[in-house]
Amino acid sequence: MFQNAAPALVLLLLMVAAAWFLQRYRRHLPGIASQKGPSLQLMSTLSLGPQQRVVTVQLGEGADRVCLVLGVAPGSITALHQMPLPPEVVDPLSPGAAPAGGFAARLAQLTKGPHGPR
């Protein structure tokens, strides 16, 4: 009986060892741990229904930052609006940033120009 089970046990042990090795050393393997493409950061989310949301995300870093407003529903994501973020806007998720008042306060901050709201 053990003669028939031995190859299966050896194969199982090899699979467990390979999974442990890949989990432990994946950051050292080329191309696996590095992130490709622009950075994406969630800014806020608003639930419209049980499965519908409006999500605001920041795409990119530095002077190339863009704010995307996305409509998310089961099976689809739709871009509702896109606007560049000025450099003086404080990132609410950065360390030391003051707590933001949510999406409405952020939108008011972005639309406020030197002469008041547009």
N, C-alpha and C positions, 0 to 999 in steps of 0.2 A: 504493500500500500504506500509506503514512504517513497518507493522508487518512482511512482507516478506523480506524487505531490512535490518532490524535490525540485524539478525544473520550474514548476509554477511558483514555488516559494522564492527561488533564486531570481526569477524574472520580476516578481513583486518587490523584492528587496532592491533590485537595480532601479526600478521605476521610482521608488521612494527616495533613494539616494540621489538620483538625477533631479528630482523635483526639489529636494533640499539644497543641492548645489546651485541650481538656477536661482532659487529664492535668495540664497545667501550672497551670491556673487553677481547678481544681475547688473548692479551699478558699475561693475568693472568690465562688462562685456561691451564691445563697441556697438553704438547705434541703438541700444535697447533703453538705456536710462535717459539719454538726452532728449529734450523736448524739441520737436521740429515745429516751426511756424511761430506766429506771433503769440504773445501772452494774452490770456483771456481771464478777466476777473469779474465776478458777480458783484454788482453795486446794490441792486434792490430787486424785489419781486412783489407783485400785487396779484392776489388771487381774484379772478372774476367769476369763477364758478367751480364746480367740483373738479373739472379737468382742464380749465382754461386759465392761463396766467399771462400777465404782462411782465417781462423781465428786462431789466436794464443792465447791460454789461459794458465793461471797458475793454477795448481791444487795443493792443499795442502798449508802448511805454514811452515816456519822455514827451518830446514835442509832437510825436506822431500818434498820440492817444486819440481815440475816437470813441464816442458813446453811442451804443446801439440800443434801440428800444425794440424788443422782439415780442411778438404775439406767439404764445406756445399753446398748442392744442394737441390732442392725441393724433399722432400721425403727421403733424405739420408744424413748422416753425416759419413765421412770416416776419420779415423786417418791416417795422412800422415807421421808424424814423432813424436818422443817422445825423450826428453832429460832432464836430471836432471839439475837444476839450481844451480850453485855454490854459496856459501854464500856471496862472495864479489860482486855479481851482484846486482846493486841497482834496486829496484822495481820502475818502472816509475810512478806508481799510488800512491806511498806512499807520505805523506806530506813532503815537503822539498827536494824532489828529483829533480835533474836537468832534464830539458826536454830532452827526448830521441830523436834520429834522425829517429825513426821508426823501422820497422822490419829489414831492411838491416843493420843498425848500430848495433842493438841488436845481430843479428846473427854474425856479424863480431866480436863483443866484446866477444861472447861466444866461437867462434872458435879460437880466438887468444890465443895461449899458451905462455909459457915463452920464446920461441925462435921465435916468430912471427907466422904468419898464418900457418896452417897445410897444 
